Amino acid sequence: MTDIKRVGVLGCGLMGSGIAQVAAMAGYDTVVRDVAQPIWDKARGGIEKSLAKFVEKGKVAASDRDATLKRLRFTTTTADLKACDVVIEAVTEDLDLKNALWKELDALCGPATIFASNTSSLTIAAMAAATKRADRFVGLHFFNPVPLMPLVEVVRTVTTSEDLLVPYLLDAIRAVERGVGSVPDIDKAMQLGCGYPMGPLTLLDFVGLDTTYRIAEIMFAEYREQRYAPPPLLKRMVLAGMNGRKSGKGFYDYSVDPPKVQDLGV
C-alpha cells in the first residue's frame, strides 16, 4: 500500500478546489494544477472563504486553517504533480482531454502513484486504458459541496455513479418545465422532505448547467434511455449562457445578494 503524503489535483473548478481543500485539511501536501493563474487565484479565494466560515462556526481552529493554506500549492505545470502519491482529476467531462492528461502524467509519475478520476459520466476503464497502470486507476467520486459532504464513492469497475444523481437533477428540471412546482418550491421540498443540504436546482447551479448538459448527452448516447436525455429547458439555458453560479445566472440570479429566482419563461 502506498504511503500517501502528497496529493495532486487536476483542475480547480468547483469540484477540484473542494477536493484540494479537503486533501489539505486532512494533512496532505496538495498540489493543484490548472491552465491559468486567474483560475487558481479564484479557487484559492474560494477555499479561503470556505475555511473562514469553518473557523467562524468553530468547526476549525484558526491555526488549522493557516496550516491547511500552507499545504496548498497551485501551478500551471503538469510536471509539478510528478512526485504526488495520488493524483485526482476533476477537469471538464471530455474523455480526450482527460486521457491526454493521464498519458502525460503516466510518463511523469512513479509506478506506485495512484490515479483517480472524479468523473460524473465517463467510464473509469476508458481512462485506465490510456495508461500503463490500470491496476492503480480508480474512480473517486466526491459529492458537492465537497467540504460539507462526507460521502465519497470509490469506483473499481465501469459502474457509473451518475445513475443515482444526474437523473434526479434532470427530473427536477422537467418538474419546472411541466409546472409541477416553482424553482424555490422544488428546492425547498427536497430539503425539507429528504434532508438534503440544498435543493436539486440550487445544486445544478453549483455543478454548472453546461456540465450537467454534457453529462446527460453522454449518458443518453450510452444507454438510450429517455430519462437521461437533456430536457429542452436545460438546453435553452445552456445556449443562453446561463450556466449557473460561474456565469452569474442559472435557475437563480447571482448578481444580487441574496440570489433571486431567475425568470425562465415557463
Rosetta blueprint (number, residue, H / E / L):
1 M L
2 T L
3 D L
4 I L
5 K L
6 R E
7 V E
8 G E
9 V E
10 L E
11 G L
12 C L
13 G L
14 L H
15 M H
16 G H
17 S H
18 G H
19 I H
20 A H
21 Q H
22 V H
23 A H
24 A H
25 M H
26 A L
27 G L
28 Y L
29 D E
30 T E
31 V E
32 V E
33 R E
34 D L
35 V L
36 A L
37 Q H
38 P H
39 I H
40 W H
41 D H
42 K H
43 A H
44 R H
45 G H
46 G H
47 I H
48 E H
49 K H
50 S H
51 L H
52 A H
53 K H
54 F H
55 V H
56 E H
57 K L
58 G L
59 K L
60 V L
61 A L
62 A H
63 S H
64 D H
65 R H
66 D H
67 A H
68 T H
69 L H
70 K H
71 R H
72 L E
73 R E
74 F E
75 T E
76 T L
77 T L
78 T H
79 A H
80 D H
81 L H
82 K L
83 A L
84 C L
85 D L
86 V E
87 V E
88 I E
89 E E
90 A L
91 V L
92 T L
93 E L
94 D L
95 L H
96 D H
97 L H
98 K H
99 N H
100 A H
101 L H
102 W H
103 K H
104 E H
105 L H
106 D H
107 A H
108 L H
109 C L
110 G L
111 P L
112 A L
113 T L
114 I E
115 F E
116 A E
117 S E
118 N L
119 T L
120 S L
121 S L
122 L L
123 T L
124 I H
125 A H
126 A H
127 M H
128 A H
129 A L
130 A L
131 T L
132 K L
133 R L
134 A H
135 D H
136 R H
137 F E
138 V E
139 G E
140 L E
141 H E
142 F E
143 F L
144 N L
145 P L
146 V H
147 P H
148 L H
149 M L
150 P L
151 L L
152 V E
153 E E
154 V E
155 V E
156 R L
157 T L
158 V L
159 T L
160 T L
161 S L
162 E H
163 D H
164 L H
165 L H
166 V H
167 P H
168 Y H
169 L H
170 L H
171 D H
172 A H
173 I H
174 R H
175 A H
176 V H
177 E H
178 R L
179 G L
180 V L
181 G L
182 S L
183 V H
184 P H
185 D H
186 I H
187 D H
188 K H
189 A H
190 M H
191 Q H
192 L H
193 G H
194 C H
195 G L
196 Y L
197 P L
198 M L
199 G L
200 P H
201 L H
202 T H
203 L H
204 L H
205 D H
206 F H
207 V H
208 G L
209 L H
210 D H
211 T H
212 T H
213 Y H
214 R H
215 I H
216 A H
217 E H
218 I H
219 M H
220 F H
221 A H
222 E H
223 Y H
224 R L
225 E L
226 Q H
227 R H
228 Y H
229 A L
230 P L
231 P L
232 P H
233 L H
234 L H
235 K H
236 R H
237 M H
238 V H
239 L H
240 A L
241 G L
242 M L
243 N L
244 G E
245 R H
246 K H
247 S H
248 G L
249 K E
250 G L
251 F L
252 Y E
253 D E
254 Y L
255 S L
256 V L
257 D L
258 P L
259 P L
260 K E
261 V E
262 Q L
263 D L
264 L L
265 G L
266 V L
